[in-house]
Amino acid sequence: MNIKAGTAYNAGTNIYYEVLGKPAHETLVLISGLGSQLVYWTDELCQVFVDRNFQVVRFDNRDVGLSSKTSGPAQPVSEILRSKEVDAPYSLSDMAEDTIGILDALEIETAHMMGVSLGGMIAQTLAIEFPQRVRSLVSIMSAPRPRMTVSNDELSAEAVSKSLTLDLNNPETYVDLQVEGYRATSGPHFDEAYIRQILQRSFNRCYHPSGWSFQMAAARASGDRISGLSRLTLPSLIIHGAADPLIPVSSGQATAAAIPNARLMIIEDMGHCLLAPHWTLVADAVAELARYARHSPLSTT
């Protein structure tokens, strides 16, 4: 697969990106979740979208991978989850501007935005703040407000402790601990070999556990998007797994309810991870949304 790499710039922040597919095709921007590098969007997964006539852009959010890192100490994620007030060095709006910086660097006027988890929150923010640059919105396993991002039921307690409150500061246990976090949250199709490959590649590219904390702080400090989502007029698809123990399916339902004419897709056997058994279903739905967007009477202005 031919991959074009580059770096975009936003107010002193460098964002590393890669482009796959043909420039003549509509662009689909893939936005990663909390602490995840662009390698979450594996070549195999990207190919599924390339096969549906998308030019795919994947990138490292700030504080992960090959993009800029925030200096100074980071508040532990466990404390951020408990805190009512969060002092964040940047916001989801800043991360949305990073994404726009990539479009500008590539001279792409508009694109379809698809994000998972934290990436879904960034995609929502992009749709709200830069509607003229967003052809359609796909928000997967995400939420419209910060206090809906972690399930509070007892069945999810173990999943939360194994994914969001892990001590990742020991590089010798970094990959193994994250594998266990994914095992607790990924649902019935958890694939250890596939996930371990992603995590090992991420570790080899960049070990920066503080990125989790800085990004979580941004999500917590960025407030409620319900009002902004209610004003959207662009085609939107909300996807959520009924087996998600980390962000409850009610969060996806709330996102879809907030956006006029949004389509809600609930996948019964999907947890908090986009794994191979669901790639075709999701890619077909995204391609259908893109076709609708081409002929939609909805305005993005």
C-alpha positions as CSV (number, residue, x, y, z in Angstrom):
1,M,0.0,0.0,0.0
2,N,1.3,3.4,-1.0
3,I,1.5,5.7,2.1
4,K,2.2,9.4,1.9
5,A,3.5,10.9,5.2
6,G,3.8,14.5,6.4
7,T,3.6,17.0,9.2
8,A,1.0,19.7,9.7
9,Y,1.3,22.7,12.0
10,N,-1.2,24.4,14.3
11,A,0.0,27.2,16.6
12,G,3.3,25.6,17.4
13,T,2.0,22.1,17.5
14,N,3.3,19.5,15.0
15,I,0.8,16.8,13.9
16,Y,2.2,13.8,12.0
17,Y,-0.2,12.3,9.4
18,E,-0.3,9.6,6.7
19,V,-2.4,9.4,3.6
20,L,-3.6,6.2,1.9
21,G,-5.6,5.8,-1.3
22,K,-6.2,8.0,-4.4
23,P,-6.3,11.8,-4.1
24,A,-9.2,11.8,-6.6
25,H,-11.5,10.1,-4.1
26,E,-13.3,11.8,-1.2
27,T,-11.3,12.1,1.9
28,L,-12.1,10.2,5.1
29,V,-10.2,11.4,8.2
30,L,-9.8,8.8,10.9
31,I,-9.4,10.2,14.4
32,S,-8.0,8.0,17.1
33,G,-9.1,7.5,20.7
34,L,-7.6,8.2,24.1
35,G,-3.8,7.5,24.1
36,S,-4.0,5.8,20.7
37,Q,-1.6,6.4,17.8
38,L,-2.5,6.3,14.1
39,V,-1.5,2.6,14.1
40,Y,-4.8,1.9,15.7
41,W,-6.1,2.4,12.2
42,T,-4.1,-0.6,10.8
43,D,-3.2,-0.9,7.1
44,E,-5.8,-3.7,6.9
45,L,-8.6,-1.6,8.4
46,C,-7.7,1.4,6.2
47,Q,-7.8,-0.8,3.1
48,V,-11.4,-1.6,3.8
49,F,-12.2,2.1,3.4
50,V,-9.8,2.6,0.5
51,D,-11.7,-0.2,-1.3
52,R,-14.8,1.9,-0.9
53,N,-13.3,4.7,-2.8
54,F,-12.0,6.9,0.1
55,Q,-8.7,8.6,0.4
56,V,-7.9,7.9,4.0
57,V,-6.0,10.2,6.3
58,R,-4.8,8.9,9.7
59,F,-2.7,10.8,12.2
60,D,-1.3,11.0,15.7
61,N,-3.2,13.4,17.9
62,R,-1.0,15.7,20.0
63,D,0.6,13.9,22.9
64,V,0.9,10.6,21.2
65,G,3.1,9.0,18.5
66,L,5.2,11.3,16.4
67,S,3.2,14.5,17.1
68,S,4.1,17.2,19.6
69,K,4.1,16.5,23.3
70,T,3.0,18.7,26.2
71,S,5.8,19.6,28.6
72,G,5.4,19.4,32.4
73,P,3.9,16.9,34.8
74,A,0.6,15.2,34.0
75,Q,-2.2,14.6,36.5
76,P,-3.0,10.9,36.8
77,V,-6.1,9.7,34.8
78,S,-7.6,8.3,38.0
79,E,-7.5,11.8,39.6
80,I,-9.0,13.4,36.5
81,L,-11.9,11.0,36.5
82,R,-12.7,11.9,40.1
83,S,-12.1,15.7,39.8
84,K,-15.0,18.1,39.3
85,E,-12.6,20.8,38.0
86,V,-9.9,19.9,35.5
87,D,-6.9,22.1,34.6
88,A,-6.2,21.1,31.1
89,P,-3.3,22.5,29.0
90,Y,-5.5,22.3,25.8
91,S,-9.1,21.5,24.8
92,L,-10.9,19.4,22.2
93,S,-11.3,22.6,20.2
94,D,-7.5,22.7,20.0
95,M,-7.4,19.1,18.9
96,A,-10.1,19.9,16.3
97,E,-7.9,22.7,15.0
98,D,-5.0,20.3,14.7
99,T,-7.2,18.2,12.4
100,I,-8.1,21.3,10.3
101,G,-4.4,22.0,10.1
102,I,-3.9,18.6,8.3
103,L,-6.6,19.4,5.8
104,D,-4.9,22.8,5.1
105,A,-1.5,21.1,4.7
106,L,-3.0,18.7,2.2
107,E,-5.1,21.5,0.5
108,I,-8.3,19.5,1.1
109,E,-11.3,21.7,1.5
110,T,-13.8,19.3,3.0
111,A,-13.7,15.7,4.4
112,H,-15.7,13.1,6.1
113,M,-14.8,12.9,9.8
114,M,-14.8,9.6,11.6
115,G,-13.6,9.2,15.2
116,V,-13.7,6.5,17.9
117,S,-14.1,7.3,21.6
118,L,-12.1,10.4,22.3
119,G,-11.7,10.7,18.5
120,G,-15.5,10.8,18.3
121,M,-15.6,13.7,20.6
122,I,-13.0,15.5,18.4
123,A,-15.1,14.7,15.3
124,Q,-18.2,16.1,17.0
125,T,-16.2,19.3,17.9
126,L,-15.1,19.6,14.3
127,A,-18.6,19.3,13.0
128,I,-19.8,22.0,15.5
129,E,-16.9,24.5,15.0
130,F,-15.9,23.9,11.4
131,P,-19.1,22.7,9.7
132,Q,-18.0,24.2,6.4
133,R,-15.0,21.7,6.3
134,V,-17.0,18.6,7.3
135,R,-18.9,16.6,4.7
136,S,-20.3,14.1,7.2
137,L,-19.8,13.1,10.8
138,V,-19.2,9.5,12.0
139,S,-19.0,9.2,15.8
140,I,-18.2,5.7,17.1
141,M,-18.3,4.5,20.8
142,S,-18.3,8.1,22.0
143,A,-20.4,10.6,24.0
144,P,-21.7,14.2,23.8
145,R,-20.6,15.3,27.2
146,P,-17.7,14.5,29.5
147,R,-19.6,12.9,32.4
148,M,-21.1,10.3,30.1
149,T,-17.8,8.9,29.1
150,V,-17.4,6.3,31.7
151,S,-20.1,3.8,32.7
152,N,-20.9,3.8,36.4
153,D,-22.6,0.4,36.7
154,E,-20.9,-2.3,38.7
155,L,-20.3,-4.6,35.8
156,S,-18.1,-1.9,34.2
157,A,-15.9,-1.3,37.3
158,E,-13.3,-3.9,36.4
159,A,-13.2,-2.7,32.8
160,V,-12.6,0.9,33.9
161,S,-9.9,-0.1,36.3
162,K,-8.2,-2.2,33.7
163,S,-8.2,0.4,31.0
164,L,-8.3,4.0,32.3
165,T,-6.5,3.7,35.7
166,L,-3.6,1.5,34.8
167,D,-0.1,2.6,35.8
168,L,1.6,2.8,32.5
169,N,4.8,4.4,33.7
170,N,6.9,1.2,33.6
171,P,7.9,0.5,30.0
172,E,8.6,-3.1,30.8
173,T,4.9,-3.8,31.5
174,Y,3.4,-1.1,29.3
175,V,2.2,-3.4,26.5
176,D,1.0,-6.2,28.7
177,L,-1.1,-3.9,30.9
178,Q,-2.7,-2.3,27.9
179,V,-3.5,-5.7,26.4
180,E,-5.4,-6.6,29.6
181,G,-7.2,-3.2,29.4
182,Y,-8.3,-4.0,25.9
183,R,-9.3,-7.5,27.0
184,A,-11.6,-6.0,29.6
185,T,-13.3,-3.6,27.2
186,S,-13.2,-5.0,23.7
187,G,-16.2,-7.3,23.9
188,P,-16.7,-10.9,22.6
189,H,-14.4,-10.5,19.6
190,F,-11.3,-9.5,21.4
191,D,-8.3,-10.6,19.4
192,E,-5.1,-10.6,21.5
193,A,-2.7,-11.1,18.7
194,Y,-4.1,-8.2,16.7
195,I,-4.3,-5.9,19.7
196,R,-0.8,-6.8,20.9
197,Q,0.6,-6.1,17.5
198,I,-0.9,-2.6,17.5
199,L,0.3,-1.9,21.1
200,Q,3.8,-3.2,20.4
201,R,4.1,-1.1,17.3
202,S,2.8,1.9,19.3
203,F,5.4,1.4,22.0
204,N,8.2,1.1,19.4
205,R,7.1,4.3,17.8
206,C,6.7,6.3,21.0
207,Y,6.5,5.6,24.7
208,H,4.7,8.6,26.3
209,P,2.2,7.5,29.0
210,S,1.5,11.1,30.0
211,G,-0.4,11.5,26.7
212,W,-3.3,9.6,28.2
213,S,-3.6,12.1,31.1
214,F,-3.3,15.3,28.9
215,Q,-5.9,14.0,26.4
216,M,-8.3,12.9,29.2
217,A,-8.0,16.3,30.8
218,A,-8.9,17.9,27.4
219,A,-12.0,15.8,27.1
220,R,-13.1,16.5,30.7
221,A,-12.5,20.2,30.5
222,S,-14.2,20.8,27.1
223,G,-17.8,20.7,28.4
224,D,-21.2,19.7,27.0
225,R,-21.7,19.4,23.2
226,I,-25.4,18.8,23.2
227,S,-26.4,22.3,22.2
228,G,-23.8,22.5,19.5
229,L,-24.8,19.1,18.1
230,S,-28.5,20.2,18.0
231,R,-27.6,22.9,15.5
232,L,-25.8,20.5,13.0
233,T,-27.2,20.2,9.6
234,L,-24.8,17.7,8.1
235,P,-25.3,14.0,7.6
236,S,-24.3,12.1,10.7
237,L,-23.9,8.5,11.7
238,I,-23.6,7.4,15.3
239,I,-22.3,3.8,15.9
240,H,-22.1,2.2,19.3
241,G,-21.6,-1.3,20.7
242,A,-24.3,-2.7,23.0
243,A,-21.5,-4.7,24.7
244,D,-19.4,-1.6,25.4
245,P,-18.5,-1.7,29.2
246,L,-16.5,1.6,29.1
247,I,-18.8,4.1,27.5
248,P,-22.4,3.0,27.8
249,V,-24.6,2.6,24.8
250,S,-26.9,5.3,26.2
251,S,-24.1,7.8,25.4
252,G,-24.3,6.9,21.7
253,Q,-28.1,7.2,21.9
254,A,-27.8,10.6,23.5
255,T,-25.4,11.8,20.7
256,A,-27.8,10.6,18.0
257,A,-30.8,12.1,19.7
258,A,-29.0,15.5,19.9
259,I,-28.2,15.7,16.1
260,P,-31.1,16.3,13.8
261,N,-31.7,13.4,11.4
262,A,-28.7,11.4,12.6
263,R,-28.7,7.7,12.0
264,L,-28.0,5.5,15.0
265,M,-26.4,2.1,14.5
266,I,-26.2,-0.2,17.5
267,I,-24.0,-3.3,17.1
268,E,-25.1,-5.9,19.6
269,D,-21.8,-7.8,19.8
270,M,-19.4,-4.8,19.7
271,G,-17.5,-3.6,22.8
272,H,-15.2,-0.6,23.1
273,C,-13.0,-1.5,20.1
274,L,-13.4,-1.6,16.3
275,L,-12.4,-5.1,15.4
276,A,-12.3,-7.1,12.2
277,P,-15.8,-8.8,12.5
278,H,-17.4,-5.3,12.3
279,W,-15.2,-3.6,9.7
280,T,-17.4,-4.5,6.7
281,L,-20.6,-3.4,8.4
282,V,-19.1,-0.1,9.6
283,A,-17.4,0.6,6.2
284,D,-20.5,0.0,4.2
285,A,-22.5,2.3,6.5
286,V,-19.8,5.0,6.2
287,A,-19.8,4.6,2.4
288,E,-23.6,4.9,2.4
289,L,-23.4,8.1,4.5
290,A,-20.9,9.5,2.0
291,R,-23.2,8.8,-0.9
292,Y,-26.1,10.5,0.9
293,A,-23.9,13.5,1.7
294,R,-23.2,14.0,-2.0
295,H,-26.9,14.4,-2.7
296,S,-28.1,15.7,0.7
297,P,-30.4,18.7,0.8
298,L,-28.8,19.5,4.2
299,S,-26.5,22.5,4.2
300,T,-23.1,22.6,5.9
301,T,-23.1,26.3,6.1
